Amino acid sequence: QVQLVESGGGLVQPGGSLRLSCAASGSISSINDMGWYRQASGKQRALVARIASPGGTTYVDSVKGRFTISRDNAKNTVALQMNSLKADDTAVYYCFMVSGGTLYWGQGTQVTVSS
């Protein structure tokens, strides 16, 4: 059984920073893409950033230049460094992983940007 466990969410003021981390454990074969989606209240879940196994990255336009995704293949972890946070970044953030043709999700971590 594969598990993704996220950490690092919380409350931050506009302009602040947070770092989200996600660790995969269990019977994991080779991991392809890893990344993060988010779901704001009343909205659909949407991609924030993804990173491929060789390291290529994709970001949604609204976070480019502010968020940085990284992964550690040896530890099966993915992180999202979020800087210059805005109120619009408030959402539940979900880690995901594609391994062996299967998509796995974390349980979600709340990020609230508010003064």
Secondary structure, DSSP 8 states (H G I E B T S, - for coil): --EEEEE--EEE-TT--EEEEEEEESS---EEEEEEEEE-TTS--EEEEEE-TT--EEE-GGGTTTEEEEEETTTTEEEEEE-S--GGG-EEEEEEEEETTEEEE---EEEEE--
